[in-house]
Amino acid sequence: MTRWLANRAVRTKVLLVVAILGVVAVAGAALASVRLHELKTEAKALYVRGLLPVAGLSEAAMSRRWPPAPRRWVPPSPRSPAAPPTPPGSPAAAW
């Protein structure tokens, strides 16, 4: 192969290199096109499986009473478990 290439003119060698680069570019573009199609398919599946059900939940929540009824705030009881313990002898301990 090297002897065949050595016997060719410079113009032929340059043309051969350009042709090889063209084939590589076309193959790379074809591979990129296939990968982008796969990515598009996976993104669409993710959208259908993930985002659309969440949007449905949002619509279901909005179909409830709107605006929501105002809620009355009730202060916590001093004896509730959420309240911090009071030291004995303090005025709050008399409750």
C-alpha positions in Angstrom: 0.0 0.0 0.0 2.8 2.4 0.8 4.5 1.8 -2.5 1.2 2.5 -4.3 0.7 5.7 -2.4 4.3 6.8 -2.9 4.0 6.4 -6.7 1.0 8.8 -6.8 1.1 12.6 -7.4 0.7 15.1 -4.6 -2.7 16.1 -6.0 -3.9 12.5 -5.7 -2.7 12.2 -2.1 -4.4 15.4 -1.1 -7.6 14.3 -2.8 -7.4 11.0 -1.0 -7.1 12.7 2.4 -10.0 15.1 1.6 -12.1 12.1 0.6 -11.3 10.2 3.8 -12.2 13.3 5.9 -15.5 13.6 4.0 -16.4 10.0 4.7 -15.5 10.5 8.4 -17.6 13.7 8.5 -20.6 12.0 6.9 -20.3 9.0 9.3 -20.1 11.3 12.3 -23.1 13.3 11.2 -25.1 10.1 10.7 -24.1 8.9 14.2 -25.0 12.2 15.7 -28.4 12.1 14.0 -29.2 8.7 15.3 -28.1 9.6 18.9 -30.2 12.8 18.8 -33.2 10.8 17.7 -32.7 8.4 20.7 -32.3 11.4 23.0 -35.6 12.9 21.7 -37.4 9.6 22.3 -36.1 9.3 25.8 -36.9 12.9 26.6 -40.5 12.5 25.3 -40.9 9.4 27.4 -39.6 11.2 30.5 -42.1 14.0 29.8 -45.0 11.7 29.4 -44.1 9.6 32.5 -43.0 12.4 34.8 -44.4 15.8 34.0 -47.9 15.0 32.7 -49.0 13.1 35.8 -47.7 16.0 38.0 -49.8 18.4 35.8 -52.8 16.1 36.4 -52.3 16.3 40.1 -52.1 20.0 39.9 -55.4 20.2 38.0 -57.0 17.9 40.5 -55.9 20.1 43.4 -57.2 23.2 41.6 -60.6 21.5 41.0 -61.1 21.5 44.8 -62.7 24.5 46.3 -61.0 27.7 45.2 -60.3 30.0 46.9 -59.8 27.7 49.9 -61.7 28.5 53.1 -59.8 30.6 55.5 -58.4 28.6 58.4 -58.6 29.9 62.0 -55.3 30.0 63.8 -55.4 28.2 67.1 -52.4 28.8 69.5 -50.8 25.7 70.9 -51.8 24.6 74.4 -49.1 25.1 77.0 -49.5 21.5 77.9 -49.2 20.2 74.4 -46.2 17.9 73.5 -45.0 20.6 71.1 -44.7 23.2 73.8 -41.3 23.2 75.6 -41.3 21.9 79.2 -41.7 24.6 81.8 -39.5 24.6 84.9 -41.4 24.0 88.2 -42.3 27.1 90.1 -42.7 29.3 87.0 -46.0 31.1 86.5 -46.7 29.0 83.4 -46.5 25.8 85.4 -49.6 26.8 87.3 -51.7 26.1 84.3 
